[in-house]
Structure formats: structure tokens, C-alpha cells
Amino acid sequence: MRHRKAGVKLKRDIGGRRALLRGLVTNVIEEERITTTVPKAKAARPLVERLITLAKEDNLNSRRRAAAFLLTKESVEKLFDKLGPRFNQRNGGYTRIVKLGWRKGDGAETAKLELVGSELVKRAAERAARREERLNAMRQGTDQGGETA
């Protein structure tokens, strides 16, 4: 009987499971979205939520606790500098799991684990890049037009 045994085994021993989840959580924080299987996404989701809640209270202890779990220094910095302030007004529900269908190779059900609002950040970055390209094109057009006239 598995009474009071929380969590999912994911067919791994404790060390492999911990390494897998640490890698998934680090990638979610760095990339803001990952594609993985549904059980892995469901297992990583509460860990991501807990770290974002930790990042909302930015002090030395919470930074050390996050650094002990995350794999890279850049992910810790992004968590506290960008994600903590971004989700400061939100009381939980920082992630979303979107089911994508079945994987072709082994038939595993895949899902996308993403941070809520990351699509808005991505769209804003794309708009800024397009605007910058247009400005550069206009500058080059006026520079070339001024030289030939």
C-alpha cells in the first residue's frame, strides 16, 4: 500500500527523479516554456510554482533556497529579477499545462508546461524586434536616399 506517499515515481530512483525535476524546473524558468510528457509536466508544476512564490519575497534566504535547487546561476537571477516582480500581484497559478497530443516515436502523451503571461512577453519581444528592424530599414533608406540625391 502507498498510504501517505506523495509524488510520482516517474520510473526512476530518487536521485534520477530529483535530477530530472531540477532540470525541468530550471529549463521552465530559463525558457518560460518546455515540451515534455504529461506526467513529468504535472510533477514539475508544483516545484515551479513554489520557486516563483519564493521569488516574490526577495531576500538572501530565499535566494539561497532557490540556488540550492536550480542548476544555473542565470536561472536564479532571472527568477528573482524578472519572474518574482512579474508575478508579484498574482496569488498562485503561475503555470499552465497545455496537452499537445501523442509523440510519434513512442506514443507518449506530450504537454507544454509554460508560465502564464509568457506568450505576452514573447509577443512584446517580437513586436520590439520588428519595430527595430523597421527603424533600421528606414534609417538605411534615408541614408542611401540622401547619398544618391
N, C-alpha and C positions, 0 to 999 in steps of 0.2 A: 504494500500500500504506500502511496506517495502523500500521505497526510502532511500538511504544512510544509510542503516542498515547493517553494515558489520558483518561478523562472522556467525557461525552456532549455533543454539539453542541447538541441541542435546537432545531435550525434557526435559530440566532441567531449573530450575530458575537460576538466575545469581550466587548465592552462590554455588549451586551444580555444575554448569558448571565450575566455577573457580576452585573449589576443584578437580574436575575430571581432568582438564587440568594440574593443578600443579602436581598432582600425576603421570600422564602420562609422563610429561616432566622430572620430577625427575627420574623416572624409566628408561627413554631412556638414560639419562646422566650416571646413575649408571651402567646399564646393557649393554648399547650400542645397544640394540635391544629389541623390545617388540612386542607382537602379540595382536592386538585389531581389532575393526571393522574399515572399511574403512573411514566412516565419522569422527570418533574420531582421526584416524591417520592423516587425512587431516587437522583437526582443530589443532592438536598438532604440526604439522610440522613447521609452521612459528614461533611458540614460541621457539622451539628448535633452529632453525636457528638464531633467534635474540639473544638468550643467547650465542651461540657459537661466534657470531660476537662480542658480548660484551666481551667475554673472551679473544679475540685476543688483546684487549687493556687492559692490566692488571694493573689497578690502584685501589685505595681504593673505589672510587665512583662506578666503575663497579662491584667490589666485593659486595658492599652493595646492589646494584640494583639486582644482581643475588640472593643474600641471602634472599632478601625480597620476591622473587618468589619461589625459590626452597625450598623443605621441610626439607632437611637434610644438615648438615654441611659437610658431606663426599662428597655429590654431588657437592657442591660449590668448595671444594678443588680439586676434580677430574676435574671439568670444567676448572679451571684456571691453574692447574698444568700439566694436560695431554692433554686435548682436545684443549685448546687455542693454545699451541705451535704446536700441530699436524696439525691443520688446518690453520696455520699462512700464508702459501703461497697460500691458496685457496680463491677465491673471491665468496663465496656463494656456494649453492648446497651441503651442508654438510650431508643431509639426503636423504634416498631413501625409497619409499613405494613400497613393493612387494605384489601383491594380491595373497592370498593363496587359495581361494575357499570359499565354503559355510560352516558355522558352523552346526554341526549335530543337536544340540538341538533346535535352533530357526530359522535356515536358514539364519542367518545374514552373509553377506559377510565379511570375515576376511582379514586382511592385516598385513604385518610385517613392522614396522617402524624401520629403522636401520640407524646408522651412516655410511657414506661412508668410506670404508677402515677398518671397524671393523672386516671384515672377514679376512683381512691380519693380524691384530693384534691377532685375535683368533688363526689363523694357526701358527703364530710365537710362541705364548704361548704353543700351543700343541706340536710343534717341540721341544721347550726347555724342556718341561716336559718329552717327550720321550727320549731326549738325556740324561737328568739327570738320568732317570731310567736305561738306558743302562750303564752309567758310574758307577752307584751304583751296578748293577749286575756284571760288570767287576771287580770292587773292591772286592765285596764279593767272586767272583770266584777265584781271586788271593789270597785273604786271606785264604780261605778254602783250596786251592790247596797248598799253602805254608805250612800250618799246617800239612797236611796229608803226605807230602813228606819227 
